[in-house]
């Protein structure tokens, strides 16, 4: 009843939720504690043709079954004593959002690792495909590295992969604010490893950079570098890093599922292609 009254005559509906967690045991659910209420608010706002914005505080990955009906979701994780001020700045547009997801937001709880009973032994069978790689072959709500801005950016290669004076290789890209609002860009470098190893994820994050606030039309040149270690995999037999042979492809983008090809290197011999 109070929520219905508060929504009368409003231009935008803002609702908040959080998830409870503690050390020494897994969360029993990835839903926000107030999921039922949030779902009701979002559905009600949709019927009233009113945009609904959800602010969520969470200790890690969460499931947001209503996210497609919400106008926006602001996920703040555990943002400290200035959470309210930070949320207000982003929601009012005083500051553009610049955070990127350090986890994947799955589309369903059944896609995630199931909770482990701390009283028994827990088997981790995913090997190198833990973390965001659990969802490589699945549809997700929001991918690893995702984050929106009040503006848009373009990516262009300034200097293709070239050997550095010290060691390794370097790529320089130019990020341009092609939108109408100031914003912060966070380009991410992903490396696609050669095939042939079923235990190794095909894609691996190898770096990310963050710009200062870019005015509309402004550009920023930033460099990504790769060392031999970045092209290596731990060898359990020799207990050392082993350079993976084959062709690697490098991608720069806004998330693990929003990338563009930016050349590559040859593992083992080193020359660019």
N, C-alpha and C positions, 0 to 999 in steps of 0.2 A: 504493500500500500504506500509506504513512504517513497519507494523508488518510482512508482507510477506518478505520484504527486510531484516529485522533483523533476521528472521528465517533461512535464507540461510546459509548453511554450519555449522549450530549450532549442538552441540552434545545434548543439553538439552534446552527445551524452558521453561522459567520462566515467569509467568504472575501473576499480583496482582489485588486484588479487595477489596472492603470494603462495609459496610452497614451504612447508615445514620440513626441516632436515636436522640431523644431528650426526655426530661422529659415531663410529663403530657399527653402524648398520645401514643397509640400503633403504631407500624410500620404497614404500609398498606401492606407490603409484606415481606416475609422472604428471598427473593432472594437478592444476592449481587447487588449493584447498577450497576456494570459492567458485569452482568451475560451474556448478549448477546455477548459481546466482548470475555469474557472468553470461552464461549461455542464455538465460532468461532475458537479461538486459539487452543483449545483442539482438535477439529475436524480436523483442518488443520494439526496439529502435528501428529495426528493418521494416516492420509493419507500419510504423509512423513515418517512414521515409526520412529518417533522421540518422546522420552518421554517428557511429559508436566507436569510441577510441578506448582501448584497454591498456592500462599500465600494469605490468607484471613484475614482481620481485621474486627471484628464484635462485636457488643455490647451484643450478646446473640446467641440464636439458629438461624441457617440459613438453607436454602435449597440449595443443590448443585446438580442440575440435571445432570451434566456432570461428577460427581465424579468417576464413573466406568470407564470412558475413560481416566481419568488423571492418571499419574504414581504415583503421591503423592499429598496430600493436607496438607498444614501447616496452621492450624487455630490458630492465635495468640490472638484473642479477642482484648482487649484494653490494649496493653502491655507497654505503656509508651514511654518516650523519647529515650530509648535505643532499640526500636523495630528493627531498621535496623541492629544493631550489633548482637542482639539475633538471628534474622532470618539468618544472614550470618553464624553464628557459627553452627547452626543446619543444614543448607543446605550443608555446606562444610564438615560436620562430625567432626568439632573441638569439638563439644559438642553433646552428644546424647540427643534426645528429651525425656523428662520425665514428661510432663504435661498429665493430664487426664481430659476428658470432664466433666464439672460440669452440663451439660445439654445433652439432646438427640438431635441428628441431624436427623430430620424426613426425610422420603423418599419423602414426598409430603406435600405441604402447607395445603391441605384439611384435613390432619390428626391432625393438630395443632388447638389450640383454635383460633377462628376467632377474628380479631381485634374488639375492643369495641369502640363505639362512646362515647367519653368523655362527650358529651353534654347530654347523657341520662344515665339511671342507667344500671349497668353491672351485669348480673347474673352469679354467679360462682356456677355451679351445680356439679362440679367434686368431691366436698367434700375432702376426704383424698386421692383421686387418682389424685392429681395435680402433676405438675412437670413431671419428667420422667415416672411416673406411667400412664400418659395419653396414653403411647404407649405400655403398657404391652402386649397387644394382637395383636400388629401390627408389620409388618416388618419395620425396620428403616435403614437409611443409616449408622449411627454410634451410638451405644448405649451409655447410661450414663456410665461414668467411662472409656470409651475406650481411648486408646492412644498407639501408636506404639513406638518401640525402634529399634535401629540398632542391637539388639541382642535378644536372647530368654531366658526365665527363666522357671525353674521347681519349683513345690511346693510339699513339703512333710511334714507330721505331725511329729513333734519331741515329743511333749507332748500333749496328748488328753485333752479334757475339764476336769478340776479338780477344786475343791473348792479352793479359795484363803484364806489366813489367815484372811484377814479383812472381805471381803464379796464378793459375786459373784463367777464367774468362769473364768478360764483362759485357753487359747489355745496357744501353741507355734508351729510355723511352720518354716520350713527352706526353704529359697529361694536361688536357685543356678543359676548362670549365665552359661547356657549350650551352649551359642553361642560363636562367635569368636571375639566379640568387647566388650569394656567396656560399662556398662549401669547402669541405675538406675531403680530399681524395685519399684512398688507401689501396693502391694497387698491390696485387699479390702475385708472386711467382710460383708456378706449379711446374713440376718436372715429370714428364711421362717416361717411365723406365721401359727398357726393351722387354718384350714378352719372354715367356719360357719358364717363369718361376710362379707357380700357382699360389705360393704363400706370400708373395710380395705384392703390395698394392700397386696398381698401375700408375696412380697419381700420387705425388708427394709434394707437400708445401716446402719450398726452399727459400722463402724470404717474403717480406712485405715492407713497404715504406709508407710513411704518412706525411702528407703535405701540410703546410700552413694553410690558413684560410685563403682560398683563391677567389678573386672577384670574377664576375661574369666576363668571359673572353680571355682571362689570364691563363698562362701556361706555366708548367713546372717540369723541368727535366730531372729525372731521377735514375740512378744506376742500380742494377742488380748484378751480383757476382756469383760465380760458381767455382768451387774448388774440387779437387779430386775426391775429397771426402764426401761431397754432395752426390757423387756418382757411384758411391760405394755401398756395400751391404756387409753387415757383420757376419763373419764366417765362424760358425760354432766349432769347427774342427781345429782351425789354426788360432782361434781366439784373437782375431785381428780383422781390420777392415779390408775388404776385397773389392777392387774396382770391377764394376759390372761391365762386361763387354757388350757392344752393340750401339745402336743409334738412340739417342735421347731427344725428345722434343720438349721445347720450353714454351710455356703459355703464360701470359700476363692477363689478369682480369680482375673483376670485382668480387668473385667468390669462386668456390671450387666447381661451380656449374655455370659460370659466366666468364669464359676465357677466350682469348684469341691467340693464334699461333705466332710465336716470336722466335722462329729459328730453332737451332738445336746444336748439340755437340756429339762427338763420337767417343763413347767410353772405351778406354784401353789405349787408343792411339792419340786422342786429343784433338785432331784437326776439326774445324768447323765444317758444316755442310750447308 
